[in-house]
Amino acid sequence: MEGITGVVDAEDVQPPGRDYERGRLLMTEDVNAAVRGAYAAGATAVLVNDAHGPMRNLLPELLDPRARLIKGRPKPMGMMEGLTPEYDAALCVGFHARAGVLGVLSHSYMGHEIEDMWLDDRVTGEIGMFHAASAAYGVPLALLTGDDTACDEATAWDPAIATVPVKFAKDRFAAQLVPVGEAREAIETTTAAALTDLRLAKHEPGQHTLAVRWQSASVASHLTAIPGVTRRDDRTVVVEADTLQLYRLFNLFLRVCTSITANPPYC
């Protein structure tokens, strides 16, 4: 949701923020633009997975009725829920840049809880993780929309990803906005073009390594109770598995972190 047209602040994307309800409408309309583009390119089915925060943001009554919606959490595969090899392409609408870079509302999954992540020693965030898992299914990531920093991050992972910058970051909570109508038209037309010219997903099978550095040494310590997870240092955990198993394990990491940080034993 952080990469949606017109959104620049936590008040826009987190309930009970004063502009959250308006943010939900903006999010739904960006998704509708992508759905229209998909059907213009000849799609026969579109599945939408609400993957932001509580995962109850999209307004079902305003969503294009040709799309099917997955809503709510928890989900075993989080952002990837519902994706299977039967799909021809994946579209990322409203994504943000990784932690540590100057993008609008940039972070990696859990706000300030994750300092950095590496996939096979390559620094990553949500975009890199999604790209890797999608490719492991054999499904190309065809499109990403967000601010210009997120778009640059996506094409650095894979130059074949079509991107739509709907705003240009001035700071973490400020951006120069693309006019709403112009942004949605670009999402629709770029989606249609990307799906008309799909390429094969590139994936290296076999074992891969994920390392995550947390703000809290306590989180890292608790995660070592999961078989196969080790610590590189007090705050960094490492695990090796095939890509889809890494993604499942990482979603478990997030649930463990939430349980620890939401219910600290003392202040």
C-alpha positions in Angstrom: 0.0 0.0 0.0 3.0 2.3 0.6 3.6 2.5 -3.2 0.0 3.4 -4.1 -0.8 6.5 -6.0 -1.0 9.6 -3.7 0.2 7.9 -0.5 3.2 9.3 1.4 2.6 8.9 5.1 1.8 6.3 7.7 -1.5 8.1 8.3 -2.4 7.0 4.7 -1.7 3.3 5.2 -2.3 2.3 8.8 -5.6 2.2 10.7 -6.7 4.3 12.5 -4.8 6.9 10.5 -6.9 10.0 9.5 -6.4 9.3 5.8 -6.4 5.5 5.9 -10.0 5.1 4.5 -9.0 7.4 1.6 -5.8 5.3 1.2 -8.0 2.2 0.9 -9.9 3.8 -2.0 -6.7 4.8 -3.7 -5.3 1.3 -3.3 -8.5 -0.3 -4.7 -8.4 1.9 -7.8 -4.8 1.2 -8.6 -5.5 -2.5 -8.4 -8.5 -2.0 -10.7 -6.3 -0.3 -13.2 -4.0 -3.4 -13.3 -7.0 -5.7 -13.5 -8.3 -3.7 -16.5 -4.9 -3.9 -18.2 -4.7 -7.7 -17.6 -8.1 -8.3 -19.2 -7.1 -6.0 -22.1 -4.1 -8.3 -22.7 -6.4 -11.3 -22.8 -6.4 -12.6 -19.2 -9.1 -15.1 -18.4 -8.7 -15.0 -14.6 -7.2 -12.6 -12.1 -6.5 -13.4 -8.5 -5.8 -10.4 -6.1 -4.0 -11.0 -2.8 -4.4 -8.1 -0.3 -0.9 -8.2 1.2 -0.5 -5.0 3.2 -0.5 -4.8 7.1 -3.8 -6.4 8.3 -4.4 -7.6 4.7 -8.0 -6.2 5.0 -7.4 -3.0 3.0 -9.0 -3.4 -0.4 -12.7 -2.5 -0.7 -14.4 -5.6 -2.1 -17.5 -3.7 -3.2 -15.4 -1.4 -5.4 -13.0 -4.0 -6.7 -13.4 -5.0 -10.4 -15.9 -7.9 -10.3 -13.8 -9.9 -12.7 -11.1 -10.3 -10.0 -11.2 -12.7 -7.1 -9.8 -11.5 -3.8 -7.9 -13.1 -1.0 -8.4 -11.0 2.2 -7.1 -11.3 5.8 -4.3 -13.0 7.7 -2.4 -15.0 8.7 -1.6 -16.7 5.4 1.1 -19.4 5.1 2.7 -17.7 2.1 1.9 -14.1 3.1 2.3 -11.8 0.1 2.6 -14.9 -2.2 -0.7 -16.5 -1.0 -2.7 -18.0 -3.9 0.1 -18.0 -6.4 0.7 -21.3 -8.1 2.5 -22.5 -11.3 -0.9 -22.3 -13.2 -0.7 -18.5 -13.4 1.0 -16.9 -16.3 2.3 -13.8 -14.5 2.5 -11.9 -11.2 1.9 -8.2 -10.8 3.1 -6.1 -7.8 0.9 -3.1 -7.3 1.8 -0.5 -4.6 5.2 -1.8 -3.5 7.9 0.1 -1.6 11.7 0.1 -1.4 13.7 -1.9 1.0 14.9 -0.8 4.5 17.9 1.6 4.4 17.2 3.4 1.1 15.5 6.7 0.6 12.1 5.8 -0.7 8.6 6.6 0.3 7.8 4.7 3.5 10.7 2.4 2.8 11.2 -0.6 5.1 11.5 -4.4 4.9 8.3 -6.2 6.1 8.2 -5.0 9.7 8.9 -1.3 9.9 12.0 -0.9 12.2 12.2 -4.5 13.3 14.4 -5.7 10.3 17.6 -3.8 9.6 18.7 -5.7 6.6 18.2 -8.9 4.6 20.4 -10.8 2.2 19.4 -13.5 -0.3 22.5 -15.4 -1.3 24.6 -12.5 0.0 22.6 -10.0 -2.2 20.9 -7.3 -0.1 17.2 -7.6 -0.6 13.8 -6.5 0.7 10.2 -7.4 -0.2 10.7 -6.9 -3.9 13.7 -9.2 -4.2 12.0 -11.9 -2.1 8.8 -11.7 -4.1 10.7 -11.9 -7.4 12.7 -15.0 -6.2 9.6 -16.8 -4.9 7.5 -16.0 -8.0 10.3 -17.3 -10.2 10.5 -20.5 -8.1 6.9 -21.1 -9.1 7.9 -20.6 -12.7 5.8 -17.4 -12.8 7.5 -14.2 -14.2 7.1 -11.0 -12.3 5.7 -8.8 -15.1 4.9 -5.5 -13.5 5.7 -3.4 -10.4 4.2 -0.1 -9.4 5.4 2.2 -6.6 7.7 5.2 -6.1 10.7 5.7 -8.4 13.0 4.1 -5.8 11.0 0.9 -5.6 10.8 0.8 -9.4 14.6 1.1 -9.6 15.0 -1.7 -7.1 12.8 -3.9 -9.2 14.7 -3.4 -12.4 18.0 -3.9 -10.6 16.7 -7.4 -9.7 15.3 -8.0 -13.2 15.5 -5.5 -16.1 12.6 -7.3 -17.8 10.1 -6.1 -15.1 7.9 -3.3 -16.4 7.6 -0.5 -13.9 5.2 2.4 -13.3 6.5 5.1 -11.0 3.4 6.8 -9.5 5.4 9.2 -7.4 9.0 10.4 -7.0 10.5 10.3 -3.6 11.7 13.5 -2.0 12.2 11.9 1.4 10.8 9.0 3.4 7.5 10.8 3.9 7.4 13.2 0.9 7.1 12.7 -2.8 6.2 14.5 -6.0 3.0 12.8 -7.1 2.0 11.8 -10.6 -1.6 13.0 -11.2 -4.0 10.3 -10.2 -5.7 9.9 -13.6 -2.3 9.8 -15.4 -0.9 7.2 -12.9 -3.9 4.9 -13.3 -3.8 5.1 -17.1 -0.1 4.2 -17.0 -0.8 1.2 -14.7 -3.5 0.0 -17.1 -1.5 0.4 -20.3 1.8 -0.8 -18.9 0.1 -3.9 -17.5 -1.5 -4.7 -20.8 1.9 -4.3 -22.6 3.8 -6.3 -20.1 1.4 -9.2 -20.3 1.4 -9.2 -24.1 5.2 -9.7 -24.1 5.9 -12.2 -21.3 9.2 -13.9 -20.8 10.1 -17.0 -18.9 10.9 -16.7 -15.2 14.6 -17.3 -14.5 15.2 -19.3 -11.3 18.2 -21.3 -10.0 17.0 -24.5 -8.4 18.6 -25.9 -5.3 19.5 -24.5 -2.0 19.7 -20.8 -1.3 20.7 -18.8 1.8 18.6 -16.1 3.6 20.1 -13.9 6.3 18.1 -11.4 8.3 19.5 -8.8 10.7 17.0 -7.8 13.4 16.9 -4.8 15.6 16.4 -7.1 18.6 18.9 -9.8 19.7 16.0 -11.4 21.5 14.2 -12.1 18.2 17.3 -13.6 16.7 17.8 -15.8 19.8 14.2 -17.1 19.7 14.4 -17.9 16.0 17.2 -20.4 16.5 14.6 -22.7 18.0 13.5 -23.3 14.4 15.4 -26.3 13.0 18.1 -25.2 10.5 18.2 -21.6 11.7 21.6 -20.4 13.1 23.0 -17.1 14.2 25.8 -15.3 12.4 26.0 -12.8 15.3 23.7 -11.6 18.1 21.1 -10.1 15.8 21.6 -11.9 12.5 20.0 -15.3 11.7 20.8 -17.5 8.7 18.9 -20.4 7.1 19.4 -22.4 4.0 16.7 -24.1 1.9 15.0 -24.1 -1.5 13.5 -20.7 -2.4 9.9 -21.5 -1.6 10.8 -23.1 1.8 12.8 -20.0 2.6 9.8 -17.9 1.9 7.6 -20.1 4.2 10.2 -20.0 6.9 10.6 -16.2 6.6 6.8 -15.8 7.1 7.2 -17.9 10.3 10.0 -15.5 11.3 7.6 -12.6 11.0 5.0 -14.3 13.2 7.6 -15.1 15.9 8.9 -11.5 15.8 5.4 -10.1 16.1 4.7 -12.3 19.1 7.9 -11.1 20.9 7.7 -7.4 20.1 4.0 -7.1 20.6 4.1 -8.7 24.1 7.4 -7.8 25.7 7.9 -9.3 29.2 9.0 -6.0 30.6 9.6 -2.3 29.6 
